[in-house]
Amino acid sequence: MKKVIGIVSIVLFIFITFQSCAAGLGNALSNNKEASGTAGLFLAIFMLIAGIISIISKYSKGMTITATVFYLIAFIIGICNVGTFSDLKVWSILNLIFAALLIFHIFKNKELYKVGNKKE
């Protein structure tokens, strides 16, 4: 499940980045003093970092928690800066869902993260 979340995050990073650049350009042209485009860009970067960490964290509970924290930070950045770029709300909630799934993965696989007990 962690690898799927990581791959989806990396693929969505590309889409969200282009969408955020367009929203930022729209914000700059309309001079509306909003930061939803920039917030979308930061959300995408945090999503990319969390996705990469999620993929490489095979048996590491600490790395899984770190990826969860990055997803939660992306959620907070996105949900606090929703403006005319209303898709930012969707991407923020998706980050919250990814964080919840990783927390569920940690609790579901407690024996996987015990020291010296590596399940192949």
C-alpha positions in Angstrom: 0.0 0.0 0.0 2.9 2.4 0.8 4.4 1.9 -2.7 1.1 2.6 -4.4 0.5 5.8 -2.4 4.1 6.9 -3.2 3.7 6.3 -6.9 0.4 8.1 -7.0 1.9 11.0 -5.2 4.8 11.3 -7.6 2.5 11.1 -10.6 0.1 13.7 -9.1 3.1 16.0 -8.3 3.6 16.7 -12.0 -0.1 17.4 -12.6 -0.5 19.6 -9.5 2.7 21.5 -10.3 1.4 22.5 -13.8 -2.0 23.3 -12.4 -0.5 25.5 -9.6 1.7 27.4 -12.0 -1.4 28.2 -14.1 -3.3 29.3 -11.0 -0.3 31.4 -9.8 -0.1 33.1 -13.2 -3.9 33.7 -13.0 -3.5 35.2 -9.5 -0.6 37.4 -10.7 -2.5 38.7 -13.7 -5.7 39.4 -11.8 -3.7 41.0 -9.0 -6.1 39.5 -6.4 -3.4 39.1 -3.6 -4.1 35.4 -3.3 -1.4 32.7 -2.8 -3.3 29.6 -3.8 -1.0 29.0 -6.8 2.1 29.2 -4.6 0.4 27.1 -1.9 -0.4 24.5 -4.6 3.2 24.4 -5.6 4.4 23.9 -2.0 1.7 21.2 -1.6 3.0 19.4 -4.7 6.6 19.6 -3.4 5.6 18.2 0.0 3.6 15.5 -1.7 6.6 14.5 -3.9 8.9 14.3 -0.8 6.3 12.2 1.1 5.8 9.9 -1.9 9.6 9.3 -2.3 9.9 8.6 1.5 6.9 6.3 1.4 8.4 4.3 -1.4 11.8 3.8 0.1 10.6 3.1 3.7 10.5 -0.7 3.5 10.8 -1.7 7.2 11.4 1.7 8.8 8.6 3.0 11.0 10.4 6.3 11.4 10.4 6.9 7.7 6.7 6.0 7.4 6.0 8.5 10.2 8.1 11.1 8.4 6.1 10.6 5.2 2.9 10.9 7.2 4.1 14.2 8.7 4.9 15.5 5.2 1.4 14.6 4.0 -0.1 16.4 7.0 2.0 19.5 6.4 0.9 19.5 2.7 -2.7 19.2 3.9 -2.4 22.1 6.2 -0.7 24.3 3.6 -3.3 23.5 1.0 -6.4 23.8 3.2 -5.3 27.1 4.7 -4.7 28.8 1.3 -7.7 27.7 -0.8 -8.8 30.7 -2.9 -9.8 30.9 -6.5 -7.7 27.7 -7.1 -10.5 25.5 -5.7 -8.8 22.2 -6.7 -6.4 22.9 -3.9 -9.1 21.7 -1.5 -9.2 18.3 -3.4 -5.5 17.9 -3.3 -5.4 18.8 0.4 -8.0 16.2 1.3 -6.2 13.6 -0.8 -3.0 14.3 1.3 -5.1 13.9 4.5 -6.4 10.5 3.2 -2.8 9.4 2.3 -1.6 10.3 5.8 -4.5 8.4 7.4 -3.7 5.4 5.2 -0.1 5.4 6.3 -1.1 5.7 9.9 -3.5 2.7 9.4 -0.6 0.8 7.8 1.6 1.4 10.8 -1.1 0.1 13.2 -2.0 -2.8 10.9 1.6 -4.0 10.5 3.0 -3.6 14.0 4.9 -6.9 13.8 6.6 -5.7 10.6 8.3 -2.8 12.4 9.6 -4.8 15.4 13.4 -4.8 15.7 14.9 -8.0 14.2 11.6 -9.3 12.9 11.7 -8.7 9.1 8.8 -10.2 7.2 9.7 -10.9 3.6 
